Amino acid sequence: MRNSFFLAASLVTISLAAAVPSPAQSVAPCTAPTNVCESWITFGAGPARSMVYATFPLNKRNTAVTRALIMVHGALRNADHYFETATAAGFLAGALENTIIIAPRFAAGRDTVAPNEVKWPEGRDSWRSGGMSPENPRLSSFDFLDEIVRRLADKKTFPNLSKIVVTGHSAGGQVATRYEMTSKAFGTPGVGISYVVANPSSYAWPASVRPLPVGDANPIDAYKEALGPDGEKVHGNFTYGAFDSTNAPNFDRWPAGLENRTGYAANMTDDQLRRQLAERPTTYLLGQVDVLPLGGFDSSATAMAQGPTRRARGEAFYKYVTETLGAKHNAIIVPECGHNDRCIYTTDVVFPVIFPK
């Protein structure tokens, strides 16, 4: 049964107010998306930097923390909201005391920024796909995530941290899936890294084929796969074939495919990306009723080539990478959830993948 986020939020407040610090950890986790929970990641010698919300400091020794959850926000770049969602999930899972939860802010567009705070690009070569900062052309948005991973893997600060989960919902899900296949920080000694991809509108397809508009990718009645007794099961009635690019000539161009890559992934080969995509541990979270064009749904011809709904796009991608590339990935249809991060992340079936033992 689904847990209520709103109940969780109030219980977190009550619980933390009464919390007694354990011997291993001198302070309670910070759970308010305010200045007190802010940390800054400085790149190299500076002054370029980016902000994160974090439940524990990134520069103070902490022996209680055994895992980390990096939660990437959606298109609104509302890291505060996603920090609240992640900490509520941590409370419900009983994971707040031994998990450092981090919500990075990818400032972009017209966002107001602090002095020296890096802005990432919008558009095709955006923060969603490892685009380079216009003001700091040697820094990509995925370098930001790499730097967070390096901080977490520092045994002088977190001697007992052994697992890192990188996750994101919607536009953050696009970050998670593309970072999974490109990350230069995977394999960092001393930590195991996994990726949890939730409800993105598009994926970087590893081949030029796409799901044909039949079966579960039939746009006429695709919403029906959320209904009936099989609504909570991962559907696999997809057939793949060549895509007619007449109306979407860039359908296979990065970040929708592997062609003409820029930014963080520019110097990687196609074979390298396919291998990394298949080899790295990944779970796809797909809302049972995320079958309507809501919440910033990408209805461009390039995105529609991947399927008629977010759910169908995720199922089709999952089937392709597991059956064709041999990936050992997992997929979960999150019951009763649409395009809603708080519903997705505060559901019991999700806790084992975002807070692994």
DOTI-395044 format. One record per residue (C-alpha): y, x negated, z negated; residue in three letters; residue number from 1. Coordinates in Angstrom, 3 decimals. Example, Ala and Ser with C-alpha at 12.3 -4.5 7.8 and 13.67 -1.06 7.14 Angstrom:
BEGIN
((-4.500; -12.300; -7.800); ALA; 1);
((-1.060; -13.670; -7.140); SER; 2);
//
This chain:
BEGIN
((0.000; 0.000; 0.000); MET; 1);
((3.490; -1.238; 0.846); ARG; 2);
((5.660; -2.542; -1.933); ASN; 3);
((9.240; -1.333; -2.141); SER; 4);
((11.849; -3.996; -1.465); PHE; 5);
((14.460; -2.092; -3.413); PHE; 6);
((12.245; -1.955; -6.504); LEU; 7);
((11.531; -5.634; -6.005); ALA; 8);
((15.207; -6.547; -5.874); ALA; 9);
((15.927; -4.843; -9.173); SER; 10);
((12.843; -6.307; -10.814); LEU; 11);
((13.810; -9.800; -9.651); VAL; 12);
((17.143; -9.410; -11.416); THR; 13);
((15.521; -8.172; -14.624); ILE; 14);
((12.780; -10.794; -14.540); SER; 15);
((15.091; -13.736; -13.945); LEU; 16);
((17.534; -12.609; -16.587); ALA; 17);
((14.747; -12.790; -19.141); ALA; 18);
((12.993; -15.832; -17.700); ALA; 19);
((12.075; -18.650; -20.039); VAL; 20);
((11.966; -22.034; -18.256); PRO; 21);
((8.528; -23.624; -18.142); SER; 22);
((8.004; -27.193; -19.363); PRO; 23);
((7.533; -28.399; -15.777); ALA; 24);
((10.730; -26.797; -14.519); GLN; 25);
((13.956; -26.925; -16.509); SER; 26);
((15.778; -24.171; -14.617); VAL; 27);
((14.869; -20.761; -13.285); ALA; 28);
((14.916; -20.244; -9.519); PRO; 29);
((18.287; -19.372; -8.026); CYS; 30);
((18.011; -16.051; -6.199); THR; 31);
((21.587; -14.940; -5.440); ALA; 32);
((22.983; -15.726; -1.966); PRO; 33);
((26.240; -17.038; -3.411); THR; 34);
((27.854; -20.445; -3.770); ASN; 35);
((25.641; -21.294; -6.727); VAL; 36);
((22.541; -21.244; -4.482); CYS; 37);
((24.132; -23.155; -1.591); GLU; 38);
((22.993; -26.624; -0.585); SER; 39);
((24.249; -28.789; 2.258); TRP; 40);
((22.153; -30.814; 4.674); ILE; 41);
((24.125; -33.832; 5.920); THR; 42);
((22.940; -35.330; 9.191); PHE; 43);
((22.625; -39.101; 9.133); GLY; 44);
((25.723; -40.754; 7.697); ALA; 45);
((27.711; -37.564; 8.196); GLY; 46);
((30.127; -35.948; 8.210); PRO; 47);
((28.237; -33.296; 10.238); ALA; 48);
((26.379; -30.916; 7.938); ARG; 49);
((24.767; -27.490; 7.749); SER; 50);
((24.318; -25.045; 4.895); MET; 51);
((21.207; -23.512; 3.374); VAL; 52);
((20.539; -21.153; 0.511); TYR; 53);
((17.799; -22.544; -1.719); ALA; 54);
((16.055; -21.391; -4.874); THR; 55);
((15.969; -24.971; -6.213); PHE; 56);
((18.153; -28.027; -5.498); PRO; 57);
((17.024; -30.239; -2.649); LEU; 58);
((18.135; -33.420; -4.406); ASN; 59);
((16.688; -33.050; -7.921); LYS; 60);
((13.144; -33.978; -8.905); ARG; 61);
((10.966; -30.898; -9.330); ASN; 62);
((7.311; -31.179; -10.317); THR; 63);
((6.706; -27.427; -10.498); ALA; 64);
((7.175; -26.750; -6.776); VAL; 65);
((3.954; -26.835; -4.759); THR; 66);
((5.016; -25.057; -1.564); ARG; 67);
((8.085; -24.221; 0.525); ALA; 68);
((9.097; -21.218; 2.596); LEU; 69);
((11.775; -21.765; 5.258); ILE; 70);
((13.123; -18.348; 6.291); MET; 71);
((15.196; -18.209; 9.503); VAL; 72);
((17.651; -15.345; 9.941); HIS; 73);
((18.034; -13.011; 12.901); GLY; 74);
((20.734; -12.641; 15.563); ALA; 75);
((23.416; -11.698; 13.021); LEU; 76);
((22.984; -15.135; 11.427); ARG; 77);
((22.957; -13.439; 8.024); ASN; 78);
((21.193; -16.104; 6.008); ALA; 79);
((22.285; -14.352; 2.795); ASP; 80);
((20.335; -11.218; 3.707); HIS; 81);
((17.232; -13.187; 4.649); TYR; 82);
((17.445; -15.222; 1.448); PHE; 83);
((17.356; -11.952; -0.495); GLU; 84);
((14.380; -10.741; 1.523); THR; 85);
((12.475; -13.985; 0.975); ALA; 86);
((13.151; -14.119; -2.766); THR; 87);
((12.072; -10.490; -3.161); ALA; 88);
((8.843; -11.355; -1.363); ALA; 89);
((8.445; -14.356; -3.644); GLY; 90);
((8.861; -12.170; -6.712); PHE; 91);
((6.332; -9.608; -5.512); LEU; 92);
((3.836; -12.360; -4.707); ALA; 93);
((4.374; -14.080; -8.056); GLY; 94);
((5.485; -17.187; -6.189); ALA; 95);
((9.082; -17.783; -7.274); LEU; 96);
((8.348; -20.402; -9.922); GLU; 97);
((6.307; -22.750; -7.719); ASN; 98);
((7.891; -22.125; -4.304); THR; 99);
((11.178; -23.432; -3.012); ILE; 100);
((12.617; -20.799; -0.675); ILE; 101);
((15.181; -21.989; 1.854); ILE; 102);
((17.283; -19.848; 4.207); ALA; 103);
((19.207; -22.036; 6.683); PRO; 104);
((22.395; -20.840; 8.334); ARG; 105);
((22.713; -21.522; 12.059); PHE; 106);
((26.456; -21.028; 12.460); ALA; 107);
((27.403; -20.149; 16.040); ALA; 108);
((29.818; -18.226; 18.212); GLY; 109);
((32.878; -17.043; 16.295); ARG; 110);
((31.401; -17.690; 12.860); ASP; 111);
((33.811; -19.067; 10.286); THR; 112);
((32.602; -22.489; 9.213); VAL; 113);
((33.360; -24.953; 6.430); ALA; 114);
((34.776; -28.427; 7.136); PRO; 115);
((32.281; -30.504; 9.172); ASN; 116);
((29.798; -27.618; 9.349); GLU; 117);
((27.882; -27.794; 12.620); VAL; 118);
((28.098; -24.938; 15.082); LYS; 119);
((25.156; -24.302; 17.370); TRP; 120);
((25.377; -22.780; 20.846); PRO; 121);
((24.777; -19.234; 21.980); GLU; 122);
((23.556; -18.288; 25.451); GLY; 123);
((20.440; -19.677; 27.143); ARG; 124);
((20.488; -23.087; 25.471); ASP; 125);
((21.032; -21.548; 22.057); SER; 126);
((20.132; -22.162; 18.438); TRP; 127);
((17.088; -19.950; 19.108); ARG; 128);
((15.548; -22.608; 21.358); SER; 129);
((16.716; -25.979; 20.075); GLY; 130);
((20.051; -26.093; 21.887); GLY; 131);
((22.460; -28.973; 21.280); MET; 132);
((25.633; -28.541; 19.239); SER; 133);
((28.695; -28.585; 21.545); PRO; 134);
((30.732; -30.565; 18.989); GLU; 135);
((27.807; -32.801; 17.991); ASN; 136);
((25.913; -33.324; 21.260); PRO; 137);
((23.225; -35.502; 19.661); ARG; 138);
((22.209; -32.725; 17.261); LEU; 139);
((20.007; -29.780; 18.178); SER; 140);
((19.345; -26.711; 16.075); SER; 141);
((15.723; -27.831; 15.675); PHE; 142);
((16.925; -31.177; 14.302); ASP; 143);
((18.311; -29.079; 11.436); PHE; 144);
((14.819; -27.749; 10.685); LEU; 145);
((13.330; -31.229; 11.021); ASP; 146);
((15.771; -32.518; 8.428); GLU; 147);
((14.862; -29.731; 6.000); ILE; 148);
((11.183; -30.612; 6.418); VAL; 149);
((11.923; -34.262; 5.712); ARG; 150);
((13.758; -33.360; 2.502); ARG; 151);
((10.855; -31.210; 1.358); LEU; 152);
((8.301; -33.920; 2.142); ALA; 153);
((10.110; -36.485; -0.025); ASP; 154);
((7.644; -37.135; -2.849); LYS; 155);
((10.381; -38.614; -5.024); LYS; 156);
((11.929; -35.140; -5.182); THR; 157);
((8.915; -32.838; -4.749); PHE; 158);
((5.848; -34.866; -5.754); PRO; 159);
((3.514; -31.846; -5.783); ASN; 160);
((4.735; -29.994; -2.703); LEU; 161);
((1.901; -29.877; -0.163); SER; 162);
((2.540; -26.815; 2.058); LYS; 163);
((5.521; -25.770; 4.157); ILE; 164);
((5.760; -22.427; 5.983); VAL; 165);
((8.406; -21.951; 8.691); VAL; 166);
((9.047; -18.306; 9.467); THR; 167);
((11.654; -16.055; 11.039); GLY; 168);
((12.112; -12.454; 12.111); HIS; 169);
((13.510; -11.139; 15.417); SER; 170);
((15.808; -13.920; 16.724); ALA; 171);
((14.459; -15.993; 13.842); GLY; 172);
((10.995; -15.249; 15.187); GLY; 173);
((12.097; -16.792; 18.469); GLN; 174);
((13.105; -19.886; 16.528); VAL; 175);
((9.754; -19.980; 14.732); ALA; 176);
((7.601; -19.700; 17.863); THR; 177);
((9.588; -22.253; 19.886); ARG; 178);
((9.903; -24.645; 16.978); TYR; 179);
((6.150; -24.377; 16.432); GLU; 180);
((5.391; -25.686; 19.907); MET; 181);
((8.103; -28.361; 19.949); THR; 182);
((8.570; -29.599; 16.379); SER; 183);
((8.741; -33.375; 15.965); LYS; 184);
((8.287; -32.955; 12.202); ALA; 185);
((4.774; -31.529; 12.432); PHE; 186);
((2.355; -34.071; 11.025); GLY; 187);
((4.847; -35.355; 8.456); THR; 188);
((2.697; -37.241; 5.920); PRO; 189);
((1.918; -35.476; 2.666); GLY; 190);
((2.568; -31.890; 3.773); VAL; 191);
((0.732; -29.273; 5.817); GLY; 192);
((3.011; -27.136; 7.987); ILE; 193);
((2.266; -23.651; 9.307); SER; 194);
((4.338; -21.148; 11.249); TYR; 195);
((4.754; -17.382; 10.861); VAL; 196);
((6.360; -15.607; 13.825); VAL; 197);
((7.687; -12.094; 13.151); ALA; 198);
((8.735; -9.551; 15.793); ASN; 199);
((10.635; -11.719; 18.320); PRO; 200);
((11.885; -10.170; 21.548); SER; 201);
((10.570; -13.060; 23.632); SER; 202);
((8.328; -16.116; 23.647); TYR; 203);
((8.190; -19.369; 25.611); ALA; 204);
((5.235; -18.640; 27.869); TRP; 205);
((3.022; -21.674; 28.545); PRO; 206);
((2.157; -20.570; 32.087); ALA; 207);
((3.825; -18.643; 34.908); SER; 208);
((1.539; -15.622; 34.559); VAL; 209);
((2.642; -12.541; 32.658); ARG; 210);
((0.910; -9.388; 31.354); PRO; 211);
((0.578; -6.852; 34.167); LEU; 212);
((2.066; -3.368; 33.515); PRO; 213);
((-1.311; -1.742; 32.841); VAL; 214);
((-3.343; -1.031; 29.733); GLY; 215);
((-1.430; -1.883; 26.565); ASP; 216);
((1.438; -3.252; 28.685); ALA; 217);
((1.929; 0.033; 30.518); ASN; 218);
((5.652; 0.760; 30.009); PRO; 219);
((5.241; 4.524; 30.384); ILE; 220);
((3.318; 5.097; 27.171); ASP; 221);
((3.404; 1.738; 25.391); ALA; 222);
((4.773; 3.379; 22.254); TYR; 223);
((1.486; 5.239; 21.819); LYS; 224);
((-0.342; 2.102; 20.688); GLU; 225);
((1.351; 2.543; 17.311); ALA; 226);
((-0.233; 5.979; 16.872); LEU; 227);
((-3.704; 7.176; 15.977); GLY; 228);
((-6.528; 5.523; 14.039); PRO; 229);
((-6.176; 2.205; 15.924); ASP; 230);
((-2.434; 1.886; 15.292); GLY; 231);
((-2.914; -0.816; 12.650); GLU; 232);
((-5.258; -2.919; 14.795); LYS; 233);
((-4.254; -5.741; 17.126); VAL; 234);
((-4.605; -4.414; 20.669); HIS; 235);
((-5.990; -6.613; 23.420); GLY; 236);
((-6.089; -4.513; 26.579); ASN; 237);
((-3.961; -6.921; 28.603); PHE; 238);
((-4.497; -8.310; 32.093); THR; 239);
((-2.522; -11.320; 33.325); TYR; 240);
((-1.366; -12.155; 36.793); GLY; 241);
((1.390; -13.601; 38.952); ALA; 242);
((4.819; -12.132; 38.283); PHE; 243);
((7.058; -10.772; 41.033); ASP; 244);
((10.256; -12.677; 40.311); SER; 245);
((12.428; -10.725; 42.743); THR; 246);
((14.442; -9.097; 39.971); ASN; 247);
((14.006; -11.898; 37.438); ALA; 248);
((14.218; -15.237; 39.246); PRO; 249);
((14.516; -17.129; 35.950); ASN; 250);
((11.569; -15.449; 34.268); PHE; 251);
((9.799; -18.787; 33.723); ASP; 252);
((12.843; -20.838; 32.814); ARG; 253);
((13.178; -22.156; 29.269); TRP; 254);
((13.302; -20.550; 26.744); PRO; 255);
((11.225; -17.742; 28.339); ALA; 256);
((8.902; -20.261; 29.991); GLY; 257);
((8.532; -24.019; 30.305); LEU; 258);
((10.655; -24.698; 33.384); GLU; 259);
((14.002; -26.537; 33.245); ASN; 260);
((13.837; -27.288; 29.548); ARG; 261);
((16.974; -28.481; 27.812); THR; 262);
((17.951; -29.571; 24.327); GLY; 263);
((15.345; -30.562; 21.757); TYR; 264);
((12.377; -29.986; 24.110); ALA; 265);
((13.861; -31.605; 27.213); ALA; 266);
((11.798; -34.800; 27.136); ASN; 267);
((8.427; -33.246; 26.319); MET; 268);
((5.806; -32.612; 28.998); THR; 269);
((4.338; -29.209; 29.774); ASP; 270);
((0.886; -30.395; 28.727); ASP; 271);
((2.237; -31.681; 25.423); GLN; 272);
((3.849; -28.313; 24.660); LEU; 273);
((0.718; -26.373; 25.570); ARG; 274);
((-1.396; -28.625; 23.382); ARG; 275);
((0.989; -28.363; 20.440); GLN; 276);
((1.254; -24.606; 20.839); LEU; 277);
((-2.520; -24.263; 20.654); ALA; 278);
((-3.194; -26.791; 17.903); GLU; 279);
((-0.640; -25.820; 15.278); ARG; 280);
((-1.504; -23.138; 12.686); PRO; 281);
((0.389; -19.943; 13.506); THR; 282);
((0.330; -16.305; 12.446); THR; 283);
((2.101; -13.516; 14.345); TYR; 284);
((3.477; -10.601; 12.314); LEU; 285);
((3.998; -7.525; 14.472); LEU; 286);
((5.376; -4.270; 13.115); GLY; 287);
((3.058; -1.343; 13.732); GLN; 288);
((5.908; 0.823; 14.988); VAL; 289);
((8.117; -1.877; 16.532); ASP; 290);
((7.721; -0.122; 19.849); VAL; 291);
((11.230; 1.229; 20.452); LEU; 292);
((14.235; -0.555; 22.043); PRO; 293);
((16.103; -0.908; 18.747); LEU; 294);
((17.640; -3.738; 16.705); GLY; 295);
((18.966; -5.924; 19.514); GLY; 296);
((15.914; -5.420; 21.727); PHE; 297);
((16.066; -7.709; 24.770); ASP; 298);
((15.727; -5.417; 27.785); SER; 299);
((16.610; -8.044; 30.389); SER; 300);
((14.283; -8.351; 33.376); ALA; 301);
((13.123; -11.738; 32.108); THR; 302);
((12.168; -10.327; 28.710); ALA; 303);
((10.627; -7.160; 30.146); MET; 304);
((8.318; -9.387; 32.185); ALA; 305);
((6.624; -10.243; 28.861); GLN; 306);
((5.865; -6.611; 28.005); GLY; 307);
((7.507; -3.225; 27.378); PRO; 308);
((7.850; -3.504; 23.570); THR; 309);
((8.104; -6.240; 20.970); ARG; 310);
((4.676; -5.324; 19.666); ARG; 311);
((3.088; -5.471; 23.110); ALA; 312);
((4.805; -8.773; 23.885); ARG; 313);
((3.430; -10.311; 20.711); GLY; 314);
((-0.090; -8.992; 21.265); GLU; 315);
((-0.126; -10.164; 24.888); ALA; 316);
((1.123; -13.631; 23.950); PHE; 317);
((-1.353; -13.903; 21.081); TYR; 318);
((-4.269; -12.925; 23.320); LYS; 319);
((-3.259; -15.405; 26.003); TYR; 320);
((-2.848; -18.423; 23.735); VAL; 321);
((-6.071; -17.712; 21.841); THR; 322);
((-8.315; -16.823; 24.775); GLU; 323);
((-6.844; -19.074; 27.476); THR; 324);
((-5.540; -22.042; 25.495); LEU; 325);
((-8.152; -21.851; 22.742); GLY; 326);
((-5.635; -21.534; 19.893); ALA; 327);
((-7.006; -20.592; 16.455); LYS; 328);
((-4.005; -18.403; 15.707); HIS; 329);
((-3.951; -15.154; 13.740); ASN; 330);
((-2.123; -11.870; 14.267); ALA; 331);
((-1.390; -9.098; 11.781); ILE; 332);
((-0.157; -5.629; 12.596); ILE; 333);
((2.011; -4.903; 9.560); VAL; 334);
((1.396; -1.221; 8.689); PRO; 335);
((4.242; 1.291; 8.828); GLU; 336);
((6.852; -1.346; 9.712); CYS; 337);
((9.236; -1.248; 12.636); GLY; 338);
((11.867; -3.857; 13.431); HIS; 339);
((12.727; -4.485; 9.801); ASN; 340);
((12.435; -7.859; 8.079); ASP; 341);
((12.333; -6.421; 4.563); ARG; 342);
((9.451; -4.128; 5.440); CYS; 343);
((7.572; -6.974; 7.132); ILE; 344);
((7.927; -9.622; 4.437); TYR; 345);
((7.459; -7.417; 1.357); THR; 346);
((4.107; -6.014; 2.459); THR; 347);
((1.013; -7.157; 0.567); ASP; 348);
((-0.988; -8.266; 3.620); VAL; 349);
((1.727; -10.786; 4.517); VAL; 350);
((1.899; -12.650; 1.196); PHE; 351);
((-1.139; -14.914; 1.785); PRO; 352);
((0.380; -16.343; 4.974); VAL; 353);
((3.914; -16.931; 3.697); ILE; 354);
((2.770; -18.148; 0.277); PHE; 355);
((-0.503; -19.950; 1.036); PRO; 356);
((-2.686; -21.176; -1.827); LYS; 357);
//
